[in-house]
Amino acid sequence: MCENLSDPAWLTLIGLGEDGLAGLHDASRKALHDAQLIFGGPRHLTLVNAGPRGRAWPVPFSIEPVLRARGKRVVVLASGDPFWHGAGGSLTQHLTPAEWQCFPALSCVALAAAHLGWRAQDVQAVALHAAPFEHLIAHLNAGQRLFCTLRDGLAPRALAQWLTQQGFGASRMTLLAALGGPREQIHTSRADRFDLPQTPAPVMVALQIEGRAGLPQSPGRDADLFAHDGQITKGPMRALTLAALAPRAGQHLWDIGAGSGSVSVEWALAATGASSSAVEPRADRIQNITENARRFGLLDRITPHLGAAPQIFPQLPPPDAVFLGGGGSESLFRALWDILPPGTRVVANAVTLQSQALLTRWQDAQGGSLMKIDLAMAQPLGRGQGWQAARSQLQWSVLR
């Protein structure tokens, strides 16, 4: 929704540029003139001369003060587009469509693309103003273009140092600060030569990535990328497992007996917003799961759970898919079948004869598909090479 043209709404969301009042159209100006309360960051309130009607966002951020003002004429100010990492999405999920209207301004992405002449549809936008730099890891690859919002004027220098440490110091880094206003600054350099100590906020950078090949985009990534104790699902097996789990945007996985969390990592990287509950009974492996979530920029999407299945199930959010890397047990499958909603995908891999027999019995009773997987890798043998076979695995995949 951009405008509600029926009954007047009590809340108006206004996108604000660095040019302040001068950049607003008549509808936004009228909403500001009529407002009894105006919420925004200190910079926003100054730009519109909010005066005694102004209310700065509380720290830590909360939308509750706005919701408590229901019934008054309220304006909420946001930078550019209120629905691109702004307060708009947080507020409107608590409101009916008749309660609000929105007048967006140009987003920082649109302004940056216009300055650089980059096709916005070809550039990945990454919000780093409230996230660690590791969120960039999946996007770092030679030739990739990125727009990154940052938290403050000190962050560009820190980002340049981090990129250099990751092996991407040759990347072209264009700092874009306070775009569209009198304080606007634009500065371009290599990341490893970035030397501005501080810049005005709001600030973003445009990155043209140069350097080594980045993280592969397909599952089955090399085990050397992960922290593990030797017990890690091998790359080809992970690729086959992800194919069976079939991750989709926004879906949640239960990774039971997660070990290093490698399957959770592959799951979260495979689809936008995909998340995982990584259940592991050993505390040392929980540390590896946490470290891998950090390495891949997934701390907000992979949650380690120290405990045993099925006792831990009531603590977990509902899943769209479940993975059991060790084959499971009769009691575990019975517990899953009692609580999983119809349509949940279940994938189990088994190595031992006993666990393979278990999967065979459950497939006979519940359907789904069984696949026997035999892998062999070439290994040194005398002066030549020979095939070193891995243990055969059985994979059962089924819809509950």
C-alpha positions in Angstrom: 0.0 0.0 0.0 1.3 3.5 -0.9 -1.8 5.6 -0.2 -5.1 4.9 1.6 -7.6 7.1 -0.3 -10.7 6.0 1.7 -11.3 7.2 5.3 -8.5 9.3 6.8 -5.9 7.1 8.6 -4.6 8.0 12.0 -1.0 7.0 11.1 1.0 8.4 8.1 4.3 6.9 7.2 6.5 9.5 5.4 9.7 8.7 3.6 12.2 11.5 4.1 15.3 12.5 2.1 18.3 14.5 3.1 16.7 17.6 1.6 14.1 17.5 4.3 10.9 19.5 3.8 11.9 20.7 0.4 11.8 17.2 -1.0 8.2 16.4 0.2 5.1 16.6 -1.9 1.9 18.3 -0.7 0.3 15.2 0.8 3.3 14.6 3.1 3.5 18.3 4.0 -0.2 18.3 5.0 0.1 15.2 7.1 3.1 16.8 8.9 1.1 20.1 9.4 -1.9 18.2 10.9 0.1 15.8 13.0 -0.2 15.9 16.8 2.8 13.6 17.3 5.8 13.0 15.0 8.0 10.0 15.5 11.5 9.5 14.0 15.2 9.6 14.6 16.7 12.8 15.9 18.0 13.6 12.4 14.6 13.2 10.9 12.9 15.3 13.5 15.4 18.1 12.9 15.0 17.9 9.1 11.2 18.6 9.4 11.4 21.1 12.4 9.2 18.8 14.5 9.6 20.9 17.6 7.6 19.9 20.7 5.5 17.4 18.6 8.6 15.4 18.0 9.2 12.0 19.6 12.6 10.3 19.1 12.5 6.5 18.9 13.3 4.8 22.2 16.5 2.9 22.7 16.3 0.0 22.4 14.0 0.5 19.4 10.3 -0.2 20.0 7.1 0.6 18.1 5.0 0.6 21.3 4.9 4.4 21.7 3.4 4.7 18.3 0.8 2.0 18.9 -0.2 3.7 22.2 -0.9 6.9 20.3 -3.7 5.2 18.3 -6.5 7.7 17.9 -4.3 10.7 17.5 -3.0 12.1 14.3 0.5 10.6 14.1 3.3 10.8 11.6 6.3 8.3 11.5 9.3 9.5 9.6 11.8 7.1 7.9 14.7 7.4 5.5 13.6 7.0 1.9 11.3 4.0 1.6 9.7 3.1 5.0 9.3 -0.5 3.8 12.9 -1.1 2.9 14.4 -2.1 6.3 12.4 0.8 7.8 9.7 1.0 10.5 6.9 0.5 8.0 6.9 -3.3 8.1 7.1 -3.4 11.8 4.2 -1.1 12.3 1.7 -2.3 9.7 1.6 -5.9 10.9 -0.1 -4.5 14.0 -2.6 -2.3 12.0 -5.6 -2.7 9.7 -5.2 -1.3 6.2 -7.7 1.5 7.1 -5.4 2.8 9.9 -2.4 3.9 7.9 -1.2 5.5 4.7 2.3 5.9 3.3 4.1 8.4 1.2 7.5 7.0 0.3 10.5 8.9 -1.0 13.4 7.6 -3.1 15.3 4.8 -1.4 19.0 5.0 -0.8 19.4 2.2 -3.4 17.6 4.3 -6.0 19.8 7.3 -5.2 23.0 5.3 -5.3 22.1 3.6 -8.6 21.4 7.0 -10.1 24.7 8.4 -8.9 26.8 5.5 -10.2 24.8 4.6 -13.3 24.3 1.0 -12.1 21.3 -1.1 -13.1 19.6 -1.5 -9.7 18.1 -4.9 -10.7 21.6 -6.2 -11.2 22.9 -5.1 -7.8 22.4 -7.0 -4.5 21.4 -4.7 -1.6 22.5 -5.8 1.8 21.5 -4.1 5.0 24.5 -4.0 7.4 23.3 -1.1 9.6 22.0 -3.7 12.1 23.9 -6.8 11.1 27.6 -8.1 11.1 29.8 -7.8 8.1 29.7 -11.6 7.8 26.3 -11.2 6.1 28.3 -10.3 3.0 30.1 -13.6 2.8 27.6 -15.3 0.5 27.8 -12.3 -1.9 31.6 -11.9 -2.1 32.7 -13.0 -5.6 34.7 -11.2 -8.2 32.5 -9.1 -10.4 29.6 -8.9 -8.0 28.1 -5.4 -7.3 26.6 -4.6 -3.9 24.9 -1.8 -2.1 25.4 -1.9 1.6 23.8 0.3 4.2 26.0 0.9 7.3 25.3 1.8 10.9 27.3 5.0 11.3 30.1 7.2 9.9 32.9 4.9 11.4 31.6 1.7 9.8 33.0 2.3 6.2 36.6 2.2 7.5 35.8 -0.9 9.5 34.2 -2.5 6.5 37.2 -1.7 4.3 39.5 -3.4 6.8 37.2 -6.5 7.0 37.1 -6.8 3.2 40.9 -6.6 3.1 41.1 -9.4 5.7 38.8 -11.6 3.7 41.0 -11.3 0.6 39.0 -8.6 -1.2 41.1 -5.6 -0.6 41.3 -4.8 -4.4 37.5 -4.2 -4.4 36.3 -0.8 -5.5 34.5 0.9 -2.7 32.4 4.0 -3.2 31.2 5.7 -0.1 27.9 7.5 -0.4 27.0 9.6 2.6 23.9 11.8 3.2 22.8 11.4 -0.4 20.5 14.0 -1.8 21.2 16.7 0.8 23.7 19.6 1.5 26.0 17.3 3.5 26.4 14.8 0.6 29.8 13.1 0.3 31.0 10.7 -2.4 34.4 9.1 -2.1 35.9 6.1 -4.1 39.0 4.0 -3.5 40.2 0.5 -3.2 39.1 -1.2 0.1 42.7 -1.7 1.1 43.5 2.0 0.6 40.4 3.5 2.2 41.5 6.3 4.5 38.5 8.5 5.5 38.3 8.4 9.4 34.6 9.3 9.6 31.8 10.4 7.4 28.3 11.9 8.0 25.3 9.6 8.5 23.3 8.1 6.9 25.9 6.2 5.0 26.1 3.4 2.5 28.8 2.0 0.3 28.7 0.6 -3.2 31.1 -2.3 -3.8 32.5 -3.7 -7.0 34.0 -6.9 -5.7 37.5 -7.8 -6.9 39.7 -10.6 -5.7 39.5 -14.3 -5.3 36.6 -16.6 -6.2 34.0 -16.4 -3.5 31.8 -18.9 -1.7 30.2 -21.5 -4.1 26.5 -21.0 -4.6 25.6 -24.7 -4.7 25.4 -27.1 -1.8 28.1 -29.6 -1.1 30.7 -27.0 -0.1 34.2 -28.1 0.9 34.5 -29.4 4.5 37.5 -27.2 5.0 35.2 -24.2 5.1 33.5 -25.5 8.3 34.6 -25.8 11.9 34.3 -29.5 12.7 35.8 -32.4 14.8 35.9 -34.8 11.8 32.3 -35.8 12.1 30.8 -33.8 9.2 28.5 -34.9 6.4 30.7 -35.1 3.3 30.1 -32.6 0.6 28.5 -34.9 -2.1 26.2 -36.4 0.6 25.3 -32.9 1.7 24.4 -32.0 -1.9 22.1 -35.0 -2.2 20.6 -34.3 1.2 19.8 -30.7 0.3 18.2 -31.9 -2.9 15.9 -34.2 -0.9 15.1 -31.5 1.7 14.2 -29.1 -1.1 14.6 -25.8 0.8 12.3 -22.9 -0.1 12.2 -19.2 0.9 11.3 -18.6 4.6 11.1 -22.3 5.5 12.4 -23.7 8.8 14.4 -26.9 9.3 14.9 -29.2 12.3 18.5 -30.5 12.0 18.5 -33.4 14.5 21.9 -34.5 15.6 23.4 -31.5 13.8 27.1 -32.2 14.5 29.0 -29.3 12.9 25.8 -27.8 11.6 26.9 -28.1 8.0 23.5 -29.2 6.8 21.9 -26.2 8.6 24.4 -23.9 6.9 23.7 -25.4 3.4 19.9 -25.1 4.1 20.1 -21.4 5.2 22.3 -20.5 2.2 20.0 -22.2 -0.3 16.9 -20.1 0.1 16.1 -16.5 1.1 15.2 -16.3 4.8 15.5 -20.1 5.4 16.3 -20.8 9.0 17.2 -23.8 11.1 17.0 -25.2 14.6 20.3 -27.2 15.0 19.8 -29.8 17.8 22.9 -31.4 19.2 23.4 -33.2 22.5 27.2 -32.4 22.8 28.3 -29.0 24.0 31.6 -29.0 22.1 29.7 -29.5 18.9 27.3 -26.7 19.8 30.4 -24.5 19.8 31.2 -25.6 16.2 27.6 -25.0 15.1 27.8 -21.4 16.5 31.2 -20.8 14.9 29.9 -22.0 11.5 26.8 -19.8 11.7 29.2 -16.9 12.4 31.5 -17.8 9.5 28.7 -17.9 7.0 26.9 -14.8 8.3 23.9 -16.9 9.6 23.8 -16.2 13.3 20.3 -14.7 12.9 19.0 -17.8 11.0 20.7 -20.8 12.7 19.8 -21.4 16.3 21.8 -24.1 18.1 19.9 -26.1 20.7 21.8 -28.2 23.3 19.7 -31.2 24.1 18.4 -34.5 22.9 15.5 -35.4 20.6 12.6 -35.9 21.1 12.6 -34.3 24.5 13.6 -30.9 23.0 10.9 -30.8 20.4 8.4 -28.6 22.4 11.1 -25.9 22.6 11.4 -25.6 18.8 9.4 -23.6 16.3 7.3 -25.6 13.9 9.4 -27.1 11.0 8.8 -27.3 7.3 11.4 -30.0 7.0 13.3 -32.4 9.3 16.7 -33.9 8.8 18.1 -36.9 10.7 21.7 -37.5 9.9 22.2 -40.6 12.0 19.2 -42.6 10.8 17.1 -42.0 13.9 15.4 -44.6 16.1 12.0 -46.2 16.4 11.0 -44.0 19.3 12.3 -40.8 17.5 10.3 -41.5 14.4 7.2 -42.3 16.4 7.6 -39.0 18.3 8.0 -37.1 15.0 4.9 -38.7 13.4 2.9 -37.7 16.4 3.7 -34.0 16.2 4.6 -33.1 12.7 1.9 -31.5 10.6 1.0 -33.1 7.3 3.2 -32.0 4.4 6.4 -31.8 6.5 9.4 -33.1 4.5 11.4 -35.7 6.4 14.9 -36.8 5.2 17.0 -39.4 7.1 20.4 -40.8 6.2 21.6 -44.1 7.6 25.0 -45.9 7.6 24.7 -48.9 9.9 22.8 -52.0 8.9 20.5 -51.5 11.9 19.5 -48.0 11.0 19.2 -48.9 7.4 16.8 -51.6 8.3 14.8 -49.1 10.4 14.5 -46.7 7.4 13.4 -49.6 5.2 10.6 -50.6 7.7 9.4 -47.0 7.9 9.4 -46.6 4.2 7.4 -49.7 3.8 4.8 -48.3 6.3 4.8 -44.6 5.4 5.9 -44.5 1.7 8.3 -42.0 0.3 11.5 -43.0 -1.5 14.6 -44.9 -0.6 18.0 -44.3 -2.3 21.1 -46.2 -1.8 24.2 -44.0 -2.1 27.7 -45.4 -2.9 30.5 -42.8 -3.2 34.1 -43.4 -4.0 37.0 -40.9 -4.2 40.3 -41.3 -6.0 43.1 -41.8 -3.5 46.9 -42.4 -3.8 47.7 -46.1 -4.4 51.4 -46.8 -4.8 52.6 -44.7 -7.8 49.0 -44.3 -9.1 45.5 -43.8 -7.7 42.7 -46.1 -6.8 39.2 -45.8 -5.7 38.5 -45.4 -1.9 34.9 -46.3 -1.3 33.0 -44.5 1.5 30.5 -46.5 3.5 27.2 -47.0 1.7 24.4 -44.8 2.9 20.6 -45.2 2.7 18.5 -42.1 2.3 14.8 -42.1 3.0 12.8 -39.0 2.0 9.1 -38.7 2.7 6.2 -36.2 3.2 4.6 -36.7 6.6 
